[in-house]
Amino acid sequence: MSLKQQLSRLKNGDAGKAQFVRFIINGCVSAAVHYGVYLLLLLTIDHFLEQTISPAMRGTATSAAYAIGYIVSFAVNFYFTCIFTFRTSPTLRRFLGFSGSHAVNFLLHIVLFSACIHLGIHRLIAPFIVMGIAMLVQFTILKVVFRKR
C-alpha cells in the first residue's frame, strides 16, 4: 500500500483507531514544535544575549524559553486537535475544555511520576510509564471535550 493510500485510510478509516493515530501524530508534532521553539530561543539567547546577561539571568531566560515553547506548542496542539484529530471547529468552549484537560494531564504526570519513584521504578524508566498512562487518559478526556454536538 502506498503512503498516499495509507494517509487516505488514516484520514477516512475506522473512526476510533484513525482518531487515536491522529492523536499520536498530533502529540509528536506538538512536542517537536515545543522543542523547536525552545531550541531556537536558546540559540538566540546564547548568540545575542551571551555578553549582556549574567549566569543567573541565563537560567531565567532558559526557563522563559521553555515556557514560551510550551505556550506556542499548546496553541498549535489545540488547533491541530480540533482540525486534525477530532475534526471539529475551534471554539471557546473547546479551548476551555482543552485547557482544563491539560491542567488535569499535568497533575496526573506529577502524581504518577511520584508514585513510580516511590515504588522504586528507575527515574529514567518512570517517565515512559507516566507518558503512556497519561496519553490514554488525555485522549479519553479530549474525546469528551471535542465530541461533536
N, CA, C and O atoms as a GROMACS GRO file, in nm:
protein
  596
    1MET      N    1   0.085  -0.117   0.000
    1MET     CA    2   0.000   0.000   0.000
    1MET      C    3   0.090   0.124   0.000
    1MET      O    4   0.185   0.132   0.077
    2SER      N    5   0.058   0.220  -0.087
    2SER     CA    6   0.140   0.341  -0.097
    2SER      C    7   0.116   0.432   0.022
    2SER      O    8   0.018   0.418   0.095
    3LEU      N    9   0.208   0.526   0.041
    3LEU     CA   10   0.195   0.622   0.150
    3LEU      C   11   0.068   0.704   0.134
    3LEU      O   12  -0.001   0.733   0.231
    4LYS      N   13   0.037   0.741   0.010
    4LYS     CA   14  -0.084   0.819  -0.016
    4LYS      C   15  -0.209   0.740   0.024
    4LYS      O   16  -0.301   0.796   0.083
    5GLN      N   17  -0.212   0.612  -0.007
    5GLN     CA   18  -0.326   0.527   0.030
    5GLN      C   19  -0.335   0.512   0.182
    5GLN      O   20  -0.444   0.514   0.239
    6GLN      N   21  -0.220   0.497   0.247
    6GLN     CA   22  -0.219   0.484   0.392
    6GLN      C   23  -0.269   0.612   0.459
    6GLN      O   24  -0.345   0.607   0.556
    7LEU      N   25  -0.227   0.729   0.406
    7LEU     CA   26  -0.272   0.855   0.462
    7LEU      C   27  -0.422   0.874   0.439
    7LEU      O   28  -0.493   0.924   0.526
    8SER      N   29  -0.469   0.833   0.323
    8SER     CA   30  -0.612   0.842   0.293
    8SER      C   31  -0.692   0.751   0.387
    8SER      O   32  -0.798   0.788   0.436
    9ARG      N   33  -0.639   0.632   0.411
    9ARG     CA   34  -0.705   0.537   0.502
    9ARG      C   35  -0.707   0.593   0.644
    9ARG      O   36  -0.806   0.580   0.716
   10LEU      N   37  -0.596   0.657   0.684
   10LEU     CA   38  -0.589   0.719   0.815
   10LEU      C   39  -0.692   0.831   0.826
   10LEU      O   40  -0.756   0.849   0.929
   11LYS      N   41  -0.706   0.906   0.718
   11LYS     CA   42  -0.800   1.017   0.717
   11LYS      C   43  -0.944   0.969   0.723
   11LYS      O   44  -1.027   1.028   0.792
   12ASN      N   45  -0.976   0.863   0.651
   12ASN     CA   46  -1.115   0.820   0.636
   12ASN      C   47  -1.146   0.684   0.698
   12ASN      O   48  -1.259   0.636   0.686
   13GLY      N   49  -1.049   0.621   0.762
   13GLY     CA   50  -1.065   0.484   0.809
   13GLY      C   51  -1.148   0.472   0.935
   13GLY      O   52  -1.223   0.562   0.971
   14ASP      N   53  -1.133   0.356   1.000
   14ASP     CA   54  -1.204   0.326   1.124
   14ASP      C   55  -1.193   0.446   1.218
   14ASP      O   56  -1.083   0.487   1.256
   15ALA      N   57  -1.306   0.501   1.253
   15ALA     CA   58  -1.310   0.629   1.325
   15ALA      C   59  -1.227   0.629   1.453
   15ALA      O   60  -1.144   0.718   1.473
   16GLY      N   61  -1.248   0.531   1.539
   16GLY     CA   62  -1.177   0.529   1.667
   16GLY      C   63  -1.028   0.508   1.652
   16GLY      O   64  -0.948   0.578   1.714
   17LYS      N   65  -0.991   0.411   1.570
   17LYS     CA   66  -0.849   0.380   1.550
   17LYS      C   67  -0.778   0.494   1.479
   17LYS      O   68  -0.669   0.535   1.519
   18ALA      N   69  -0.840   0.545   1.374
   18ALA     CA   70  -0.780   0.655   1.299
   18ALA      C   71  -0.765   0.779   1.387
   18ALA      O   72  -0.664   0.849   1.380
   19GLN      N   73  -0.866   0.805   1.468
   19GLN     CA   74  -0.863   0.920   1.557
   19GLN      C   75  -0.748   0.907   1.657
   19GLN      O   76  -0.679   1.005   1.686
   20PHE      N   77  -0.727   0.788   1.710
   20PHE     CA   78  -0.619   0.766   1.806
   20PHE      C   79  -0.483   0.784   1.739
   20PHE      O   80  -0.392   0.844   1.797
   21VAL      N   81  -0.468   0.734   1.617
   21VAL     CA   82  -0.341   0.751   1.544
   21VAL      C   83  -0.317   0.899   1.516
   21VAL      O   84  -0.205   0.947   1.529
   22ARG      N   85  -0.422   0.971   1.478
   22ARG     CA   86  -0.407   1.116   1.455
   22ARG      C   87  -0.370   1.186   1.585
   22ARG      O   88  -0.293   1.283   1.583
   23PHE      N   89  -0.422   1.140   1.698
   23PHE     CA   90  -0.387   1.195   1.829
   23PHE      C   91  -0.238   1.178   1.856
   23PHE      O   92  -0.172   1.271   1.904
   24ILE      N   93  -0.185   1.061   1.827
   24ILE     CA   94  -0.042   1.034   1.847
   24ILE      C   95   0.042   1.123   1.756
   24ILE      O   96   0.142   1.181   1.800
   25ILE      N   97   0.003   1.134   1.629
   25ILE     CA   98   0.076   1.219   1.534
   25ILE      C   99   0.074   1.363   1.583
   25ILE      O  100   0.176   1.431   1.582
   26ASN      N  101  -0.042   1.409   1.626
   26ASN     CA  102  -0.055   1.545   1.677
   26ASN      C  103   0.035   1.566   1.799
   26ASN      O  104   0.098   1.672   1.811
   27GLY      N  105   0.041   1.469   1.888
   27GLY     CA  106   0.128   1.480   2.005
   27GLY      C  107   0.275   1.491   1.966
   27GLY      O  108   0.350   1.568   2.026
   28CYS      N  109   0.316   1.416   1.866
   28CYS     CA  110   0.455   1.422   1.818
   28CYS      C  111   0.485   1.558   1.755
   28CYS      O  112   0.591   1.615   1.778
   29VAL      N  113   0.391   1.608   1.675
   29VAL     CA  114   0.409   1.740   1.614
   29VAL      C  115   0.417   1.848   1.721
   29VAL      O  116   0.503   1.936   1.715
   30SER      N  117   0.328   1.840   1.819
   30SER     CA  118   0.329   1.939   1.927
   30SER      C  119   0.458   1.935   2.008
   30SER      O  120   0.511   2.040   2.045
   31ALA      N  121   0.507   1.816   2.036
   31ALA     CA  122   0.634   1.802   2.109
   31ALA      C  123   0.748   1.860   2.026
   31ALA      O  124   0.837   1.926   2.081
   32ALA      N  125   0.747   1.835   1.896
   32ALA     CA  126   0.852   1.888   1.809
   32ALA      C  127   0.846   2.042   1.804
   32ALA      O  128   0.950   2.108   1.804
   33VAL      N  129   0.726   2.098   1.799
   33VAL     CA  130   0.711   2.244   1.800
   33VAL      C  131   0.764   2.300   1.932
   33VAL      O  132   0.838   2.398   1.933
   34HIS      N  133   0.726   2.237   2.042
   34HIS     CA  134   0.773   2.284   2.173
   34HIS      C  135   0.925   2.285   2.178
   34HIS      O  136   0.986   2.386   2.214
   35TYR      N  137   0.985   2.174   2.143
   35TYR     CA  138   1.130   2.164   2.150
   35TYR      C  139   1.196   2.258   2.049
   35TYR      O  140   1.299   2.319   2.078
   36GLY      N  141   1.138   2.270   1.930
   36GLY     CA  142   1.194   2.358   1.826
   36GLY      C  143   1.195   2.504   1.868
   36GLY      O  144   1.295   2.573   1.850
   37VAL      N  145   1.084   2.551   1.924
   37VAL     CA  146   1.078   2.690   1.971
   37VAL      C  147   1.176   2.709   2.086
   37VAL      O  148   1.248   2.809   2.091
   38TYR      N  149   1.179   2.615   2.178
   38TYR     CA  150   1.271   2.620   2.292
   38TYR      C  151   1.416   2.626   2.243
   38TYR      O  152   1.493   2.710   2.290
   39LEU      N  153   1.451   2.540   2.151
   39LEU     CA  154   1.588   2.537   2.100
   39LEU      C  155   1.623   2.666   2.026
   39LEU      O  156   1.732   2.720   2.044
   40LEU      N  157   1.531   2.715   1.944
   40LEU     CA  158   1.553   2.840   1.872
   40LEU      C  159   1.576   2.956   1.969
   40LEU      O  160   1.665   3.038   1.949
   41LEU      N  161   1.496   2.961   2.073
   41LEU     CA  162   1.513   3.067   2.173
   41LEU      C  163   1.644   3.051   2.250
   41LEU      O  164   1.710   3.150   2.281
   42LEU      N  165   1.682   2.927   2.281
   42LEU     CA  166   1.811   2.906   2.348
   42LEU      C  167   1.927   2.951   2.262
   42LEU      O  168   2.020   3.015   2.310
   43LEU      N  169   1.920   2.918   2.133
   43LEU     CA  170   2.026   2.962   2.042
   43LEU      C  171   2.031   3.114   2.033
   43LEU      O  172   2.139   3.172   2.025
   44THR      N  173   1.916   3.177   2.034
   44THR     CA  174   1.910   3.323   2.032
   44THR      C  175   1.971   3.381   2.159
   44THR      O  176   2.049   3.476   2.154
   45ILE      N  177   1.935   3.322   2.272
   45ILE     CA  178   1.992   3.368   2.399
   45ILE      C  179   2.144   3.353   2.397
   45ILE      O  180   2.216   3.445   2.434
   46ASP      N  181   2.191   3.238   2.354
   46ASP     CA  182   2.336   3.213   2.351
   46ASP      C  183   2.407   3.307   2.255
   46ASP      O  184   2.518   3.353   2.283
   47HIS      N  185   2.346   3.334   2.142
   47HIS     CA  186   2.413   3.414   2.039
   47HIS      C  187   2.407   3.564   2.068
   47HIS      O  188   2.509   3.633   2.061
   48PHE      N  189   2.288   3.614   2.101
   48PHE     CA  190   2.271   3.758   2.114
   48PHE      C  191   2.284   3.811   2.256
   48PHE      O  192   2.323   3.926   2.276
   49LEU      N  193   2.252   3.730   2.353
   49LEU     CA  194   2.249   3.780   2.490
   49LEU      C  195   2.363   3.730   2.577
   49LEU      O  196   2.370   3.765   2.695
   50GLU      N  197   2.451   3.650   2.520
   50GLU     CA  198   2.557   3.589   2.599
   50GLU      C  199   2.640   3.692   2.675
   50GLU      O  200   2.674   3.670   2.792
   51GLN      N  201   2.671   3.802   2.611
   51GLN     CA  202   2.756   3.902   2.674
   51GLN      C  203   2.680   3.996   2.768
   51GLN      O  204   2.740   4.063   2.852
   52THR      N  205   2.547   4.001   2.752
   52THR     CA  206   2.472   4.103   2.825
   52THR      C  207   2.398   4.052   2.948
   52THR      O  208   2.347   4.132   3.026
   53ILE      N  209   2.390   3.922   2.966
   53ILE     CA  210   2.317   3.874   3.083
   53ILE      C  211   2.409   3.792   3.173
   53ILE      O  212   2.505   3.730   3.128
   54SER      N  213   2.376   3.795   3.300
   54SER     CA  214   2.455   3.721   3.400
   54SER      C  215   2.416   3.574   3.395
   54SER      O  216   2.312   3.538   3.339
   55PRO      N  217   2.499   3.488   3.454
   55PRO     CA  218   2.464   3.345   3.460
   55PRO      C  219   2.329   3.320   3.528
   55PRO      O  220   2.255   3.230   3.488
   56ALA      N  221   2.296   3.399   3.630
   56ALA     CA  222   2.168   3.382   3.698
   56ALA      C  223   2.053   3.416   3.603
   56ALA      O  224   1.950   3.348   3.602
   57MET      N  225   2.071   3.520   3.525
   57MET     CA  226   1.968   3.560   3.428
   57MET      C  227   1.958   3.457   3.315
   57MET      O  228   1.851   3.441   3.256
   58ARG      N  229   2.066   3.390   3.285
   58ARG     CA  230   2.063   3.287   3.180
   58ARG      C  231   1.967   3.174   3.219
   58ARG      O  232   1.894   3.123   3.134
   59GLY      N  233   1.966   3.136   3.348
   59GLY     CA  234   1.873   3.033   3.394
   59GLY      C  235   1.728   3.079   3.380
   59GLY      O  236   1.641   3.002   3.340
   60THR      N  237   1.704   3.205   3.413
   60THR     CA  238   1.570   3.262   3.397
   60THR      C  239   1.531   3.266   3.250
   60THR      O  240   1.418   3.233   3.214
   61ALA      N  241   1.624   3.306   3.165
   61ALA     CA  242   1.598   3.311   3.021
   61ALA      C  243   1.570   3.171   2.965
   61ALA      O  244   1.484   3.154   2.879
   62THR      N  245   1.642   3.072   3.015
   62THR     CA  246   1.620   2.934   2.972
   62THR      C  247   1.480   2.886   3.012
   62THR      O  248   1.410   2.824   2.933
   63SER      N  249   1.440   2.916   3.135
   63SER     CA  250   1.306   2.880   3.181
   63SER      C  251   1.199   2.952   3.099
   63SER      O  252   1.097   2.893   3.064
   64ALA      N  253   1.223   3.078   3.069
   64ALA     CA  254   1.128   3.153   2.987
   64ALA      C  255   1.118   3.093   2.847
   64ALA      O  256   1.009   3.084   2.790
   65ALA      N  257   1.232   3.051   2.791
   65ALA     CA  258   1.232   2.988   2.659
   65ALA      C  259   1.149   2.860   2.661
   65ALA      O  260   1.074   2.832   2.568
   66TYR      N  261   1.163   2.783   2.767
   66TYR     CA  262   1.086   2.660   2.779
   66TYR      C  263   0.936   2.691   2.789
   66TYR      O  264   0.854   2.626   2.724
   67ALA      N  265   0.902   2.790   2.870
   67ALA     CA  266   0.761   2.829   2.887
   67ALA      C  267   0.702   2.882   2.756
   67ALA      O  268   0.589   2.848   2.721
   68ILE      N  269   0.777   2.964   2.685
   68ILE     CA  270   0.729   3.017   2.557
   68ILE      C  271   0.710   2.902   2.458
   68ILE      O  272   0.611   2.900   2.384
   69GLY      N  273   0.802   2.808   2.456
   69GLY     CA  274   0.788   2.691   2.369
   69GLY      C  275   0.662   2.613   2.403
   69GLY      O  276   0.592   2.566   2.314
   70TYR      N  277   0.633   2.598   2.532
   70TYR     CA  278   0.513   2.526   2.574
   70TYR      C  279   0.388   2.600   2.528
   70TYR      O  280   0.293   2.538   2.479
   71ILE      N  281   0.386   2.732   2.544
   71ILE     CA  282   0.269   2.811   2.506
   71ILE      C  283   0.244   2.802   2.355
   71ILE      O  284   0.130   2.786   2.312
   72VAL      N  285   0.350   2.813   2.276
   72VAL     CA  286   0.336   2.802   2.131
   72VAL      C  287   0.286   2.663   2.093
   72VAL      O  288   0.195   2.649   2.011
   73SER      N  289   0.344   2.559   2.153
   73SER     CA  290   0.301   2.423   2.122
   73SER      C  291   0.159   2.397   2.171
   73SER      O  292   0.085   2.320   2.109
   74PHE      N  293   0.120   2.460   2.280
   74PHE     CA  294  -0.017   2.446   2.330
   74PHE      C  295  -0.116   2.500   2.227
   74PHE      O  296  -0.219   2.437   2.200
   75ALA      N  297  -0.085   2.618   2.169
   75ALA     CA  298  -0.173   2.676   2.068
   75ALA      C  299  -0.179   2.588   1.943
   75ALA      O  300  -0.287   2.563   1.890
   76VAL      N  301  -0.064   2.540   1.898
   76VAL     CA  302  -0.060   2.451   1.781
   76VAL      C  303  -0.135   2.323   1.812
   76VAL      O  304  -0.212   2.274   1.730
   77ASN      N  305  -0.113   2.268   1.931
   77ASN     CA  306  -0.178   2.145   1.973
   77ASN      C  307  -0.330   2.162   1.974
   77ASN      O  308  -0.402   2.074   1.926
   78PHE      N  309  -0.379   2.273   2.027
   78PHE     CA  310  -0.523   2.296   2.030
   78PHE      C  311  -0.580   2.301   1.889
   78PHE      O  312  -0.680   2.235   1.859
   79TYR      N  313  -0.518   2.378   1.803
   79TYR     CA  314  -0.567   2.392   1.666
   79TYR      C  315  -0.566   2.256   1.594
   79TYR      O  316  -0.666   2.219   1.533
   80PHE      N  317  -0.455   2.183   1.602
   80PHE     CA  318  -0.447   2.053   1.536
   80PHE      C  319  -0.540   1.950   1.598
   80PHE      O  320  -0.593   1.863   1.529
   81THR      N  321  -0.560   1.960   1.730
   81THR     CA  322  -0.653   1.868   1.795
   81THR      C  323  -0.794   1.889   1.740
   81THR      O  324  -0.866   1.793   1.714
   82CYS      N  325  -0.832   2.015   1.723
   82CYS     CA  326  -0.964   2.044   1.666
   82CYS      C  327  -0.973   1.997   1.522
   82CYS      O  328  -1.058   1.914   1.488
   83ILE      N  329  -0.887   2.048   1.438
   83ILE     CA  330  -0.896   2.029   1.294
   83ILE      C  331  -0.856   1.888   1.251
   83ILE      O  332  -0.928   1.825   1.173
   84PHE      N  333  -0.744   1.839   1.300
   84PHE     CA  334  -0.688   1.713   1.252
   84PHE      C  335  -0.737   1.592   1.331
   84PHE      O  336  -0.785   1.495   1.272
   85THR      N  337  -0.725   1.597   1.464
   85THR     CA  338  -0.755   1.479   1.544
   85THR      C  339  -0.904   1.451   1.555
   85THR      O  340  -0.949   1.339   1.528
   86PHE      N  341  -0.982   1.552   1.594
   86PHE     CA  342  -1.124   1.530   1.620
   86PHE      C  343  -1.216   1.590   1.514
   86PHE      O  344  -1.338   1.573   1.521
   87ARG      N  345  -1.159   1.661   1.416
   87ARG     CA  346  -1.235   1.716   1.302
   87ARG      C  347  -1.354   1.799   1.346
   87ARG      O  348  -1.468   1.776   1.303
   88THR      N  349  -1.325   1.895   1.431
   88THR     CA  350  -1.426   1.987   1.478
   88THR      C  351  -1.373   2.128   1.460
   88THR      O  352  -1.256   2.147   1.426
   89SER      N  353  -1.457   2.225   1.482
   89SER     CA  354  -1.411   2.364   1.471
   89SER      C  355  -1.362   2.412   1.607
   89SER      O  356  -1.416   2.372   1.711
   90PRO      N  357  -1.260   2.497   1.607
   90PRO     CA  358  -1.212   2.554   1.734
   90PRO      C  359  -1.317   2.651   1.790
   90PRO      O  360  -1.363   2.741   1.719
   91THR      N  361  -1.354   2.633   1.914
   91THR     CA  362  -1.448   2.723   1.981
   91THR      C  363  -1.392   2.758   2.118
   91THR      O  364  -1.300   2.692   2.167
   92LEU      N  365  -1.447   2.861   2.177
   92LEU     CA  366  -1.402   2.899   2.311
   92LEU      C  367  -1.431   2.787   2.411
   92LEU      O  368  -1.348   2.757   2.497
   93ARG      N  369  -1.547   2.724   2.400
   93ARG     CA  370  -1.583   2.615   2.489
   93ARG      C  371  -1.481   2.501   2.479
   93ARG      O  372  -1.438   2.446   2.581
   94ARG      N  373  -1.443   2.465   2.357
   94ARG     CA  374  -1.345   2.359   2.338
   94ARG      C  375  -1.208   2.402   2.390
   94ARG      O  376  -1.135   2.321   2.447
   95PHE      N  377  -1.174   2.529   2.370
   95PHE     CA  378  -1.046   2.578   2.420
   95PHE      C  379  -1.041   2.568   2.572
   95PHE      O  380  -0.939   2.527   2.628
   96LEU      N  381  -1.150   2.605   2.637
   96LEU     CA  382  -1.153   2.596   2.784
   96LEU      C  383  -1.144   2.451   2.830
   96LEU      O  384  -1.074   2.420   2.926
   97GLY      N  385  -1.215   2.362   2.761
   97GLY     CA  386  -1.206   2.220   2.794
   97GLY      C  387  -1.068   2.164   2.769
   97GLY      O  388  -1.017   2.084   2.848
   98PHE      N  389  -1.007   2.207   2.660
   98PHE     CA  390  -0.871   2.164   2.626
   98PHE      C  391  -0.773   2.211   2.733
   98PHE      O  392  -0.686   2.136   2.776
   99SER      N  393  -0.789   2.336   2.775
   99SER     CA  394  -0.702   2.392   2.880
   99SER      C  395  -0.718   2.315   3.010
   99SER      O  396  -0.621   2.284   3.079
  100GLY      N  397  -0.843   2.284   3.044
  100GLY     CA  398  -0.870   2.207   3.164
  100GLY      C  399  -0.811   2.068   3.157
  100GLY      O  400  -0.758   2.016   3.256
  101SER      N  401  -0.821   2.006   3.039
  101SER     CA  402  -0.765   1.871   3.024
  101SER      C  403  -0.613   1.873   3.039
  101SER      O  404  -0.555   1.778   3.091
  102HIS      N  405  -0.549   1.980   2.994
  102HIS     CA  406  -0.405   1.990   3.010
  102HIS      C  407  -0.366   2.013   3.156
  102HIS      O  408  -0.261   1.966   3.200
  103ALA      N  409  -0.448   2.083   3.230
  103ALA     CA  410  -0.422   2.100   3.374
  103ALA      C  411  -0.432   1.965   3.444
  103ALA      O  412  -0.349   1.930   3.527
  104VAL      N  413  -0.536   1.890   3.410
  104VAL     CA  414  -0.553   1.754   3.465
  104VAL      C  415  -0.434   1.667   3.426
  104VAL      O  416  -0.381   1.592   3.508
  105ASN      N  417  -0.393   1.677   3.300
  105ASN     CA  418  -0.282   1.597   3.249
  105ASN      C  419  -0.153   1.628   3.325
  105ASN      O  420  -0.078   1.537   3.359
  106PHE      N  421  -0.127   1.755   3.350
  106PHE     CA  422  -0.006   1.794   3.423
  106PHE      C  423  -0.008   1.736   3.565
  106PHE      O  424   0.091   1.680   3.611
  107LEU      N  425  -0.121   1.748   3.632
  107LEU     CA  426  -0.134   1.693   3.767
  107LEU      C  427  -0.117   1.541   3.766
  107LEU      O  428  -0.054   1.483   3.855
  108LEU      N  429  -0.176   1.477   3.665
  108LEU     CA  430  -0.162   1.332   3.651
  108LEU      C  431  -0.015   1.293   3.635
  108LEU      O  432   0.030   1.195   3.694
  109HIS      N  433   0.058   1.369   3.555
  109HIS     CA  434   0.202   1.344   3.536
  109HIS      C  435   0.275   1.348   3.670
  109HIS      O  436   0.354   1.259   3.701
  110ILE      N  437   0.249   1.451   3.748
  110ILE     CA  438   0.318   1.469   3.875
  110ILE      C  439   0.287   1.354   3.971
  110ILE      O  440   0.377   1.297   4.033
  111VAL      N  441   0.159   1.320   3.983
  111VAL     CA  442   0.117   1.213   4.075
  111VAL      C  443   0.174   1.078   4.032
  111VAL      O  444   0.229   1.004   4.114
  112LEU      N  445   0.160   1.046   3.902
  112LEU     CA  446   0.209   0.916   3.854
  112LEU      C  447   0.361   0.905   3.864
  112LEU      O  448   0.414   0.800   3.901
  113PHE      N  449   0.431   1.014   3.832
  113PHE     CA  450   0.577   1.010   3.840
  113PHE      C  451   0.621   0.988   3.985
  113PHE      O  452   0.710   0.906   4.012
  114SER      N  453   0.558   1.060   4.078
  114SER     CA  454   0.592   1.042   4.220
  114SER      C  455   0.563   0.899   4.265
  114SER      O  456   0.642   0.840   4.339
  115ALA      N  457   0.450   0.845   4.220
  115ALA     CA  458   0.415   0.707   4.257
  115ALA      C  459   0.517   0.608   4.202
  115ALA      O  460   0.557   0.515   4.272
  116CYS      N  461   0.558   0.627   4.077
  116CYS     CA  462   0.657   0.536   4.017
  116CYS      C  463   0.789   0.540   4.094
  116CYS      O  464   0.848   0.435   4.123
  117ILE      N  465   0.835   0.659   4.128
  117ILE     CA  466   0.960   0.673   4.203
  117ILE      C  467   0.945   0.608   4.341
  117ILE      O  468   1.034   0.538   4.387
  118HIS      N  469   0.832   0.632   4.406
  118HIS     CA  470   0.806   0.574   4.538
  118HIS      C  471   0.805   0.420   4.531
  118HIS      O  472   0.848   0.353   4.625
  119LEU      N  473   0.756   0.366   4.419
  119LEU     CA  474   0.753   0.220   4.402
  119LEU      C  475   0.888   0.162   4.362
  119LEU      O  476   0.902   0.041   4.346
  120GLY      N  477   0.988   0.248   4.345
  120GLY     CA  478   1.122   0.201   4.313
  120GLY      C  479   1.151   0.187   4.165
  120GLY      O  480   1.253   0.129   4.127
  121ILE      N  481   1.066   0.239   4.080
  121ILE     CA  482   1.091   0.234   3.936
  121ILE      C  483   1.201   0.336   3.905
  121ILE      O  484   1.198   0.448   3.955
  122HIS      N  485   1.296   0.298   3.824
  122HIS     CA  486   1.410   0.384   3.792
  122HIS      C  487   1.364   0.514   3.730
  122HIS      O  488   1.270   0.518   3.651
  123ARG      N  489   1.432   0.621   3.767
  123ARG     CA  490   1.391   0.755   3.722
  123ARG      C  491   1.403   0.774   3.570
  123ARG      O  492   1.341   0.866   3.516
  124LEU      N  493   1.480   0.692   3.502
  124LEU     CA  494   1.487   0.702   3.356
  124LEU      C  495   1.376   0.623   3.286
  124LEU      O  496   1.346   0.648   3.169
  125ILE      N  497   1.316   0.530   3.357
  125ILE     CA  498   1.207   0.449   3.300
  125ILE      C  499   1.071   0.506   3.338
  125ILE      O  500   0.977   0.497   3.259
  126ALA      N  501   1.059   0.563   3.456
  126ALA     CA  502   0.931   0.614   3.506
  126ALA      C  503   0.860   0.709   3.409
  126ALA      O  504   0.739   0.697   3.392
  127PRO      N  505   0.931   0.803   3.345
  127PRO     CA  506   0.860   0.894   3.254
  127PRO      C  507   0.787   0.822   3.141
  127PRO      O  508   0.680   0.866   3.099
  128PHE      N  509   0.842   0.713   3.091
  128PHE     CA  510   0.776   0.641   2.982
  128PHE      C  511   0.645   0.578   3.030
  128PHE      O  512   0.546   0.578   2.957
  129ILE      N  513   0.646   0.525   3.151
  129ILE     CA  514   0.524   0.468   3.208
  129ILE      C  515   0.420   0.578   3.228
  129ILE      O  516   0.303   0.562   3.193
  130VAL      N  517   0.464   0.690   3.283
  130VAL     CA  518   0.375   0.803   3.309
  130VAL      C  519   0.316   0.854   3.177
  130VAL      O  520   0.195   0.876   3.167
  131MET      N  521   0.400   0.874   3.077
  131MET     CA  522   0.353   0.927   2.949
  131MET      C  523   0.252   0.832   2.883
  131MET      O  524   0.152   0.877   2.826
  132GLY      N  525   0.277   0.704   2.893
  132GLY     CA  526   0.184   0.607   2.834
  132GLY      C  527   0.048   0.612   2.900
  132GLY      O  528  -0.055   0.612   2.831
  133ILE      N  529   0.046   0.614   3.031
  133ILE     CA  530  -0.082   0.620   3.104
  133ILE      C  531  -0.150   0.754   3.080
  133ILE      O  532  -0.270   0.760   3.052
  134ALA      N  533  -0.074   0.862   3.093
  134ALA     CA  534  -0.132   0.996   3.077
  134ALA      C  535  -0.186   1.019   2.936
  134ALA      O  536  -0.287   1.086   2.918
  135MET      N  537  -0.118   0.962   2.837
  135MET     CA  538  -0.164   0.977   2.699
  135MET      C  539  -0.303   0.916   2.682
  135MET      O  540  -0.389   0.976   2.618
  136LEU      N  541  -0.325   0.799   2.739
  136LEU     CA  542  -0.456   0.734   2.728
  136LEU      C  543  -0.564   0.813   2.803
  136LEU      O  544  -0.676   0.827   2.754
  137VAL      N  545  -0.530   0.864   2.921
  137VAL     CA  546  -0.625   0.945   2.997
  137VAL      C  547  -0.656   1.074   2.921
  137VAL      O  548  -0.772   1.114   2.912
  138GLN      N  549  -0.552   1.138   2.867
  138GLN     CA  550  -0.570   1.263   2.792
  138GLN      C  551  -0.658   1.241   2.670
  138GLN      O  552  -0.745   1.324   2.641
  139PHE      N  553  -0.636   1.133   2.599
  139PHE     CA  554  -0.717   1.102   2.480
  139PHE      C  555  -0.863   1.085   2.520
  139PHE      O  556  -0.952   1.136   2.452
  140THR      N  557  -0.888   1.015   2.628
  140THR     CA  558  -1.025   0.992   2.675
  140THR      C  559  -1.092   1.124   2.714
  140THR      O  560  -1.207   1.148   2.678
  141ILE      N  561  -1.021   1.209   2.785
  141ILE     CA  562  -1.076   1.340   2.824
  141ILE      C  563  -1.106   1.422   2.700
  141ILE      O  564  -1.213   1.482   2.689
  142LEU      N  565  -1.012   1.426   2.606
  142LEU     CA  566  -1.029   1.509   2.486
  142LEU      C  567  -1.141   1.456   2.396
  142LEU      O  568  -1.206   1.535   2.327
  143LYS      N  569  -1.165   1.327   2.397
  143LYS     CA  570  -1.278   1.273   2.319
  143LYS      C  571  -1.409   1.334   2.369
  143LYS      O  572  -1.498   1.362   2.289
  144VAL      N  573  -1.420   1.354   2.499
  144VAL     CA  574  -1.541   1.414   2.556
  144VAL      C  575  -1.546   1.564   2.521
  144VAL      O  576  -1.650   1.616   2.482
  145VAL      N  577  -1.432   1.632   2.535
  145VAL     CA  578  -1.427   1.776   2.509
  145VAL      C  579  -1.458   1.808   2.364
  145VAL      O  580  -1.528   1.905   2.335
  146PHE      N  581  -1.407   1.727   2.271
  146PHE     CA  582  -1.420   1.757   2.128
  146PHE      C  583  -1.533   1.680   2.060
  146PHE      O  584  -1.544   1.680   1.938
  147ARG      N  585  -1.616   1.615   2.140
  147ARG     CA  586  -1.730   1.543   2.084
  147ARG      C  587  -1.819   1.641   2.007
  147ARG      O  588  -1.850   1.750   2.055
  148LYS      N  589  -1.860   1.599   1.888
  148LYS     CA  590  -1.949   1.682   1.808
  148LYS      C  591  -2.087   1.680   1.872
  148LYS      O  592  -2.136   1.575   1.913
  149ARG      N  593  -2.148   1.794   1.880
  149ARG     CA  594  -2.280   1.806   1.942
  149ARG      C  595  -2.385   1.832   1.838
  149ARG      O  596  -2.503   1.844   1.871
   0.00000   0.00000   0.00000
